[in-house]
Amino acid sequence: MRNIRLKYRYDGSLFFGFQRQIDKRTVQGEIEKLLEIVLKEKVNMISSGRTDRGVHALIQVSNFLTSSTIPLDKLQYVLNRSLPQDIDIIEIDEVDMQFNSRFDAGKRGYRYIISWDKDPFKSRYETYINKEVEITKFKNILSPLVGVHDFNNFRMSDCGSKTSIREIYSIDVVPYGDKRVAIDIIGSSFLKSQIRIIIGTALDIYFGLRSSNYIEEMLANPKKDFIKRVAPPNGLYLAMVDYEGGNNGI
């Protein structure tokens, strides 16, 4: 058996999320379907994380076991030739049999792009708001989230994770071209829709729809119900997956 690692990127606009679903177009489903044709055997990809419907990936990492002896350069050529245009295989390599894309990832980073320049040709790839975002003010709103916290109030009700304790290592807000900002959030791992709830809540605070200490209250009272604003998926990207000996992404 061989343990094969894929590094790839995708435009999530026309997918029903990453994870395979019956009768729905997903990133995992498209790749596994083609791999099974090429390798002539069942394939089960293990991946660094899952993305929601409409969310993109600048870098995603998966691995799978196979008994096929197909050369890796040929496999990459066939995949990129046959996969739809919204998936691109960046690299394929063979790794140690113990490597696990999910459990060996030390850090994950997400990028969220906000624009106050309405552009229909970028509407699938950034979230439009009708007022400018001032970087320092927005970063100060997000700063209490850094550290180890119970993020129970920052996940969807159907999140399957057994624990909501997570660590966020850093949050940065930077200019991203003209009339745009990028919010980069790096952490150990994330709960279902955690980033989108963080961004949506921060925008509510920024525009005065919630109190200035609303995030602190959500963190301090993880068992209390709070109103959650979920930001749109189109501005969100899986942007970094960090493994020992190599950083992929931002």
C-alpha positions, -999 to +999 in steps of 0.1 A: +000+000+000+010+036-006+000+067+012-006+095-013-009+132-004-027+157-025-023+195-023-050+214-042-071+245-044-107+251-054-134+276-061-162+267-038-189+287-055-207+258-072-201+231-047-224+220-019-195+221+005-164+200+007-176+167+023-191+141+000-229+140-001-252+117-020-265+132-052-248+166-046-217+181-061-189+184-035-152+188-037-144+155-020-170+137-041-156+150-074-120+140-066-128+106-051-151+097-080-122+104-105-096+087-083-117+055-082-119+055-120-082+061-125-070+037-097-097+011-102-103+009-065-123+025-037-108+057-023-114+074+011-097+107+014-086+121+048-085+159+047-071+187+068-106+202+072-140+207+057-154+239+041-190+249+039-210+255+008-196+284-012-163+285+008-131+284-012-096+269-005-063+284-015-047+253-001-063+220+009-044+189+019-057+153+017-043+118+018-055+084+008-042+048+007-039+029-025-024-003-039-020+013-073+015+017-087+006+046-110+035+072-113+026+103-094+033+127-122+010+107-144-017+107-117-015+145-113-017+150-151-048+128-154-065+144-124-059+180-136-070+171-172-102+154-160-113+173-129-136+203-134-121+237-138-129+248-103-104+222-088-067+224-094-042+198-081-011+217-071+011+188-059+010+150-054+036+131-033+040+099-015+043+102+023+049+079+053+021+054+060+015+071+094+008+105+079-028+118+084-038+151+068-063+158+096-046+148+128-011+158+118-020+194+109-006+217+136-023+249+125-049+260+101-054+295+087-085+311+072-088+344+052-120+364+050-122+392+024-145+422+029-151+448+002-169+481+002-165+484-036-195+467-052-182+446-081-205+419-096-175+402-111-160+396-077-192+388-058-184+351-055-151+358-039-156+386-014-183+399+009-196+433+001-207+458+027-218+494+020-194+511+044-156+512+048-140+491+074-113+509+095-086+483+101-075+492+137-110+494+150-120+461+134-089+444+147-096+456+182-131+441+181-116+407+171-086+408+196-104+392+226-108+360+205-070+353+206-061+326+231-077+294+244-115+298+249-147+279+249-161+288+215-195+272+220-213+304+210-193+305+178-205+273+162-236+260+145-261+239+165-254+209+143-216+210+149-205+174+157-173+183+177-173+168+212-156+199+226-158+235+218-125+244+234-102+258+207-071+280+205-067+310+182-030+319+178-034+352+159-058+375+141-047+401+116-066+426+096-047+440+066-054+460+034-063+438+004-061+460-026-084+490-031-114+493-008-109+458+007-095+442+038-085+406+045-089+391+080-064+363+086-072+340+115-048+312+125-057+285+151-053+249+161-086+239+145-120+254+140-156+245+147-184+244+121-189+279+107-168+293+135-150+318+113-182+330+096-198+336+130-168+355+143-168+378+112-206+382+113-205+391+150-176+415+146-194+433+118-225+437+140-204+452+167-185+475+142-218+489+129-233+494+163-259+465+162-243+448+192-226+462+223-188+468+222-182+439+246-205+414+229-177+390+220-163+391+255-198+382+268-201+353+243-168+339+255-175+344+292-209+327+290-205+297+267-237+281+279-259+311+274-277+317+241-266+347+221-278+360+187-254+348+161-247+366+129-233+342+102-213+360+076-217+349+040-195+320+028-182+336-004-156+358+013-140+329+031-110+309+021-091+280+037-057+296+033-031+277+053-024+243+067+007+238+087+026+206+091+059+199+109+086+207+084+064+227+061+039+256+059+014+256+031-004+289+025-004+323+042 
